[in-house]
Amino acid sequence: MISVLEQLRPHHEELRKRLLVSIAVVAACSGVAWLFIDQLTALCISPLLRAAPEMGKLVYTKLTDAFISYLKLTLIVGITASFPFLLYQAWMFAAPGLLADEKRIAQRIIFWSTGLFVAGALFSFFIVLPQTLAFFMSYTGENLQPMLKISLYLTFVARMVLAFAAAFEIPFLMVMAAAAGLVRRDHFTSKRKFFYIAIVVLSFLLAAGDLTATVLLALPLFGLYEAGIVAVRIFSHKKEEAAL
């Protein structure tokens, strides 16, 4: 038992070192974000004010609400900004045990995962979020005036942006699963209904049970899933041609 623990000790030390470095980078990025917290908050609120110019300002009902909301926002920005570095640290930890071909695949995963993550976040914030807010704020009327809490609003924005950022990884992960031989080329087609059910459940959870938001989130995920099926077919076809 002692010999096994001794053999694993270098891996534990390596993991500990990379975790500490990752935490330090996230903390540093979050610290920089805190310096621009007013600008970041204004950026997050801007889609809401465009959807409902009459609102003017958000509110908070507890003394700690604004402070905690700012902390959450800076942490989310810090993690998002550190995402490529965190993926790199994970790859460096696994790299010694990977073959040359596997290392090249891991590098591609880091590059494309980061690109798709950023694309999903931008797509959500600049396209989906304004449309979603405009829909929800359309219920405002003479007898109904919104008074949104900053904490709940920022949570909604963060959930929406992170959900789409993660969802944009779906086609790439499907292709990688097929490329690695984990699934057959027709797996995602034959199991489509089960994945659709999983998408609906995931959207319902991310939308915190709101049916309208669930539909608005699920529909793009269906499209991404179908795009993944097409990408898998194209990749499999090219792979078969290269094998001939």
C-alpha positions as CSV (number, residue, x, y, z in Angstrom):
1,M,0.0,0.0,0.0
2,I,2.8,2.4,0.9
3,S,4.6,1.8,-2.4
4,V,1.4,2.5,-4.4
5,L,0.9,5.8,-2.5
6,E,4.5,6.7,-3.1
7,Q,4.1,6.1,-6.8
8,L,1.0,8.3,-6.9
9,R,2.6,11.1,-4.9
10,P,4.2,12.8,-8.0
11,H,0.8,12.9,-9.7
12,H,-0.8,14.4,-6.6
13,E,1.9,17.0,-6.4
14,E,1.5,17.8,-10.1
15,L,-2.3,18.1,-9.8
16,R,-2.0,20.2,-6.7
17,K,0.5,22.6,-8.4
18,R,-1.7,23.0,-11.5
19,L,-4.8,23.5,-9.4
20,L,-3.1,26.2,-7.4
21,V,-1.9,27.9,-10.5
22,S,-5.3,27.7,-12.0
23,I,-7.0,29.2,-8.9
24,A,-4.4,32.0,-8.9
25,V,-5.1,32.8,-12.6
26,V,-8.9,32.9,-12.0
27,A,-8.3,35.1,-8.9
28,A,-6.1,37.4,-10.9
29,C,-8.6,37.7,-13.8
30,S,-11.4,38.2,-11.3
31,G,-9.4,40.9,-9.6
32,V,-8.9,42.7,-13.0
33,A,-12.6,42.3,-13.7
34,W,-13.4,44.0,-10.3
35,L,-11.5,47.1,-11.4
36,F,-14.0,47.4,-14.3
37,I,-17.1,46.2,-12.4
38,D,-19.2,49.3,-13.2
39,Q,-18.5,48.9,-17.0
40,L,-19.2,45.2,-16.8
41,T,-22.5,45.8,-15.0
42,A,-23.5,48.5,-17.4
43,L,-22.7,46.1,-20.3
44,C,-24.9,43.3,-18.8
45,I,-27.7,45.7,-18.2
46,S,-27.6,47.4,-21.6
47,P,-29.7,44.6,-23.4
48,L,-32.4,45.1,-20.8
49,L,-32.5,48.8,-21.2
50,R,-32.7,48.5,-24.9
51,A,-35.6,46.1,-24.5
52,A,-37.3,48.3,-22.0
53,P,-35.9,51.9,-22.0
54,E,-38.6,53.0,-19.5
55,M,-37.1,50.9,-16.7
56,G,-34.2,53.2,-16.0
57,K,-32.6,51.3,-13.1
58,L,-32.5,47.9,-11.4
59,V,-33.1,47.6,-7.6
60,Y,-31.8,45.5,-4.7
61,T,-33.8,44.8,-1.6
62,K,-31.0,43.6,0.7
63,L,-27.9,45.5,1.8
64,T,-25.6,42.7,0.6
65,D,-27.4,42.1,-2.8
66,A,-25.4,44.5,-4.9
67,F,-22.0,43.5,-3.4
68,I,-22.6,39.8,-3.7
69,S,-23.9,40.3,-7.3
70,Y,-20.7,42.1,-8.2
71,L,-18.6,39.4,-6.7
72,K,-20.5,36.7,-8.7
73,L,-20.1,38.7,-11.9
74,T,-16.4,39.2,-11.4
75,L,-15.9,35.5,-10.6
76,I,-17.9,34.5,-13.8
77,V,-15.8,36.9,-15.9
78,G,-12.6,35.6,-14.3
79,I,-13.5,32.0,-15.0
80,T,-14.5,32.8,-18.6
81,A,-11.4,34.8,-19.3
82,S,-9.3,31.9,-17.8
83,F,-11.1,29.2,-19.8
84,P,-8.2,28.7,-22.3
85,F,-5.6,28.6,-19.6
86,L,-7.7,26.1,-17.5
87,L,-8.0,23.8,-20.5
88,Y,-4.2,24.2,-21.1
89,Q,-3.5,23.2,-17.5
90,A,-5.7,20.2,-17.8
91,W,-3.9,19.2,-21.0
92,M,-0.5,19.7,-19.5
93,F,-1.4,17.4,-16.6
94,A,-2.6,14.7,-19.0
95,A,0.1,15.2,-21.7
96,P,2.8,13.0,-20.1
97,G,0.6,10.0,-20.4
98,L,-0.6,10.7,-24.0
99,L,0.9,9.5,-27.2
100,A,2.0,11.9,-29.9
101,D,-1.2,11.5,-31.9
102,E,-3.3,11.9,-28.7
103,K,-1.4,15.1,-27.8
104,R,-2.3,16.6,-31.2
105,I,-5.9,15.7,-30.7
106,A,-5.9,17.3,-27.2
107,Q,-4.4,20.5,-28.7
108,R,-7.2,20.6,-31.2
109,I,-9.8,20.0,-28.5
110,I,-8.4,23.0,-26.5
111,F,-8.4,25.3,-29.6
112,W,-11.9,24.4,-30.9
113,S,-13.5,24.1,-27.5
114,T,-12.3,27.6,-26.6
115,G,-13.4,29.0,-30.0
116,L,-16.9,27.4,-29.7
117,F,-17.3,28.4,-26.1
118,V,-16.6,32.1,-27.0
119,A,-18.8,31.9,-30.0
120,G,-21.7,30.5,-28.0
121,A,-21.3,33.2,-25.3
122,L,-21.2,36.0,-27.9
123,F,-24.2,34.6,-29.8
124,S,-26.2,34.3,-26.6
125,F,-25.4,37.8,-25.4
126,F,-25.7,39.8,-28.6
127,I,-28.5,37.8,-30.4
128,V,-30.5,35.5,-28.1
129,L,-30.5,37.6,-24.9
130,P,-31.9,40.8,-26.4
131,Q,-34.7,38.9,-28.1
132,T,-35.5,37.0,-24.9
133,L,-35.6,40.2,-22.9
134,A,-37.7,41.9,-25.4
135,F,-40.2,39.0,-25.3
136,F,-40.4,39.0,-21.5
137,M,-40.6,42.8,-21.1
138,S,-43.4,42.9,-23.7
139,Y,-45.8,42.1,-20.8
140,T,-45.2,45.5,-19.3
141,G,-48.2,47.7,-19.3
142,E,-50.2,50.4,-17.5
143,N,-51.1,48.0,-14.7
144,L,-47.9,46.0,-14.7
145,Q,-44.5,47.6,-14.0
146,P,-41.3,45.5,-13.7
147,M,-39.0,46.0,-10.7
148,L,-36.1,43.7,-11.4
149,K,-33.5,42.8,-8.7
150,I,-29.9,43.1,-9.9
151,S,-29.0,39.8,-8.3
152,L,-31.7,37.8,-10.1
153,Y,-31.1,39.7,-13.4
154,L,-27.4,39.0,-13.4
155,T,-28.1,35.4,-12.5
156,F,-30.4,35.1,-15.5
157,V,-27.8,36.7,-17.9
158,A,-25.0,34.4,-16.6
159,R,-27.2,31.3,-16.9
160,M,-28.2,32.2,-20.4
161,V,-24.7,33.0,-21.6
162,L,-23.0,30.0,-20.0
163,A,-25.8,27.7,-21.2
164,F,-25.3,28.7,-24.8
165,A,-21.5,28.7,-24.5
166,A,-21.7,25.1,-23.3
167,A,-24.3,24.2,-25.9
168,F,-22.0,25.3,-28.7
169,E,-19.7,22.5,-27.7
170,I,-22.3,19.9,-28.7
171,P,-21.4,19.5,-32.5
172,F,-17.7,19.4,-31.7
173,L,-18.1,16.8,-28.9
174,M,-20.3,14.7,-31.2
175,V,-17.6,14.7,-33.9
176,M,-14.8,13.9,-31.4
177,A,-16.8,11.0,-30.0
178,A,-17.2,9.6,-33.5
179,A,-13.6,10.3,-34.4
180,A,-12.4,8.5,-31.3
181,G,-14.5,5.4,-32.1
182,L,-16.7,5.8,-29.0
183,V,-19.9,5.7,-31.1
184,R,-21.0,4.6,-34.5
185,R,-21.7,7.2,-37.2
186,D,-25.4,6.5,-37.0
187,H,-25.5,6.6,-33.2
188,F,-26.8,10.1,-32.8
189,T,-29.4,9.6,-35.5
190,S,-30.8,6.4,-34.1
191,K,-30.8,7.8,-30.5
192,R,-32.2,11.2,-31.5
193,K,-35.4,11.0,-29.5
194,F,-33.5,10.2,-26.3
195,F,-31.1,13.1,-26.8
196,Y,-34.0,15.4,-27.6
197,I,-35.6,14.4,-24.2
198,A,-32.3,15.1,-22.5
199,I,-32.1,18.5,-24.2
200,V,-35.6,19.4,-23.0
201,V,-34.8,18.3,-19.4
202,L,-31.5,20.3,-19.4
203,S,-33.2,23.4,-20.8
204,F,-35.9,23.1,-18.2
205,L,-33.3,23.0,-15.4
206,L,-31.3,25.8,-16.9
207,A,-34.4,28.0,-17.3
208,A,-35.3,27.4,-13.7
209,G,-38.6,25.8,-14.6
210,D,-39.9,28.7,-16.8
211,L,-41.7,27.1,-19.8
212,T,-41.2,30.0,-22.2
213,A,-37.5,30.2,-21.4
214,T,-37.2,26.5,-21.8
215,V,-38.6,26.6,-25.3
216,L,-36.4,29.5,-26.3
217,L,-33.3,27.6,-25.0
218,A,-34.3,24.1,-26.3
219,L,-34.9,25.1,-29.9
220,P,-31.3,26.3,-30.6
221,L,-30.0,23.2,-28.9
222,F,-32.1,21.1,-31.3
223,G,-30.5,22.9,-34.2
224,L,-27.0,22.4,-32.8
225,Y,-27.6,18.7,-32.3
226,E,-28.8,18.4,-35.9
227,A,-25.7,20.3,-37.0
228,G,-23.6,17.9,-35.0
229,I,-25.2,14.9,-36.9
230,V,-24.4,16.6,-40.2
231,A,-20.8,17.2,-39.1
232,V,-20.4,13.6,-38.0
233,R,-21.6,12.4,-41.4
234,I,-19.2,14.7,-43.2
235,F,-16.3,13.7,-41.0
236,S,-17.1,10.0,-41.3
237,H,-17.3,10.3,-45.1
238,K,-13.9,12.0,-45.3
239,K,-12.4,9.4,-43.0
240,E,-13.7,6.5,-45.2
241,E,-12.3,8.2,-48.3
242,A,-8.9,8.6,-46.6
243,A,-8.9,4.9,-45.7
244,L,-9.4,3.8,-49.3
